[in-house]
Amino acid sequence: MKTKIILDTNFLLIPVQFNVDIFSEIDRICNFNYQLVVVPETISELKKIINSRRRSGKEKKAAKMAIQFIKKFKVRITGNYGKVFKRADEAIMDIADNKSFVATQDKALRKMLKGRCGLIILRQKQYLHICE
């Protein structure tokens, strides 16, 4: 069975923000079978960034690229079985378990998930790291 790696919205912005290829980095650090997934709320958050008047051009570009990467790398969009959440963090908290990893930059989310699932984070704005 493949291990679920749940990608948070801010994590998907890393390729444009820090010029780090998160997909090859995940390949490098994960010596196990995995399935990349996002929650529908992440797609909604990316679309909000793209359509926002207050966001910078770079942020909008990062969000557009994130949506393209989701399609290109066949990232599975996983639902929460009829549950609807306002924020991606809440949806991620709902599906994260001890057999999954969450890839995020969000310190508050990382704190809430600590001990509940594995975490994948960006270190020194250069490479990814697994925190168990």
C-alpha positions as CSV (number, residue, x, y, z in Angstrom):
1,M,0.0,0.0,0.0
2,K,1.2,3.5,-0.8
3,T,1.9,6.0,1.9
4,K,-0.2,9.2,1.5
5,I,1.8,12.5,1.3
6,I,-0.7,15.4,1.8
7,L,0.5,18.6,0.2
8,D,-0.5,21.8,1.9
9,T,-1.2,25.0,-0.1
10,N,1.9,26.9,1.0
11,F,4.1,23.9,0.2
12,L,2.9,23.9,-3.4
13,L,4.1,27.5,-3.7
14,I,7.7,26.6,-2.9
15,P,8.9,25.9,-6.5
16,V,8.3,29.5,-7.5
17,Q,9.1,31.2,-4.1
18,F,12.4,29.3,-3.4
19,N,13.2,27.7,-6.8
20,V,13.1,24.2,-5.2
21,D,11.8,21.2,-7.1
22,I,9.6,19.7,-4.4
23,F,8.7,16.7,-6.6
24,S,12.2,15.5,-7.2
25,E,13.0,16.3,-3.5
26,I,10.2,14.2,-2.3
27,D,11.5,11.4,-4.5
28,R,14.9,11.9,-3.0
29,I,13.9,11.7,0.6
30,C,11.1,9.1,0.4
31,N,12.5,5.6,-0.1
32,F,9.0,4.1,0.0
33,N,6.0,3.9,-2.3
34,Y,3.9,7.0,-1.9
35,Q,0.8,8.8,-3.4
36,L,0.8,12.6,-3.5
37,V,-2.6,14.0,-2.5
38,V,-4.3,17.4,-2.0
39,V,-7.6,18.2,-0.4
40,P,-10.2,20.1,-2.5
41,E,-9.8,23.1,-0.1
42,T,-6.2,23.4,-1.3
43,I,-7.3,23.9,-4.9
44,S,-9.9,26.5,-3.6
45,E,-7.1,28.4,-1.7
46,L,-4.9,28.4,-4.8
47,K,-7.7,29.7,-7.0
48,K,-8.4,32.5,-4.4
49,I,-4.7,33.5,-4.6
50,I,-4.9,33.7,-8.4
51,N,-8.1,35.8,-8.3
52,S,-7.1,38.1,-5.4
53,R,-6.5,41.7,-6.1
54,R,-4.3,42.0,-3.0
55,R,-1.8,39.3,-4.0
56,S,1.4,40.1,-5.8
57,G,2.2,38.9,-9.3
58,K,4.7,36.4,-8.0
59,E,2.2,34.9,-5.6
60,K,-0.4,34.6,-8.4
61,K,2.3,33.0,-10.6
62,A,3.2,30.5,-7.8
63,A,-0.4,29.5,-7.4
64,K,-0.9,29.1,-11.2
65,M,2.2,26.9,-11.3
66,A,1.0,24.9,-8.3
67,I,-2.3,24.0,-10.1
68,Q,-0.2,23.0,-13.2
69,F,2.0,20.8,-11.1
70,I,-1.0,19.1,-9.5
71,K,-2.1,18.1,-13.0
72,K,1.4,17.3,-14.4
73,F,2.4,15.1,-11.5
74,K,-1.1,13.5,-11.2
75,V,-1.5,14.6,-7.6
76,R,-4.8,12.9,-6.4
77,I,-7.5,15.2,-5.1
78,T,-8.9,13.4,-2.1
79,G,-12.2,14.3,-0.5
80,N,-13.2,14.1,3.1
81,Y,-16.3,12.0,2.4
82,G,-19.0,14.6,2.3
83,K,-17.4,16.9,5.0
84,V,-16.8,20.5,3.9
85,F,-14.1,22.7,5.5
86,K,-13.5,26.4,5.2
87,R,-9.7,26.0,5.3
88,A,-7.4,23.4,3.9
89,D,-5.7,23.1,7.3
90,E,-8.9,21.7,8.8
91,A,-9.4,19.2,6.0
92,I,-5.8,18.1,6.3
93,M,-6.2,17.6,10.1
94,D,-9.2,15.5,9.4
95,I,-7.4,13.0,7.0
96,A,-3.9,13.0,8.5
97,D,-3.1,9.8,10.4
98,N,0.0,7.8,11.6
99,K,0.3,6.2,8.1
100,S,0.6,9.5,6.3
101,F,2.9,12.5,5.9
102,V,1.9,16.2,5.6
103,A,4.1,18.5,3.6
104,T,3.7,22.0,4.9
105,Q,5.4,25.2,5.8
106,D,2.7,26.3,8.2
107,K,4.1,26.3,11.8
108,A,0.7,26.3,13.5
109,L,-0.4,23.3,11.4
110,R,2.9,21.5,12.0
111,K,2.5,22.0,15.8
112,M,-1.1,20.5,15.6
113,L,0.1,17.5,13.6
114,K,3.2,16.7,15.6
115,G,3.1,13.1,16.9
116,R,0.0,12.4,14.8
117,C,1.7,11.9,11.4
118,G,5.1,12.4,9.6
119,L,6.0,15.9,8.4
120,I,7.9,17.0,5.4
121,I,9.3,20.5,5.6
122,L,11.6,22.8,3.7
123,R,15.0,23.4,5.4
124,Q,17.3,26.4,4.7
125,K,15.0,27.3,1.7
126,Q,17.0,24.7,-0.2
127,Y,16.0,21.1,0.5
128,L,13.2,19.0,2.0
129,H,13.5,17.1,5.2
130,I,11.3,14.4,6.9
131,C,10.4,14.9,10.5
132,E,8.9,11.8,12.1
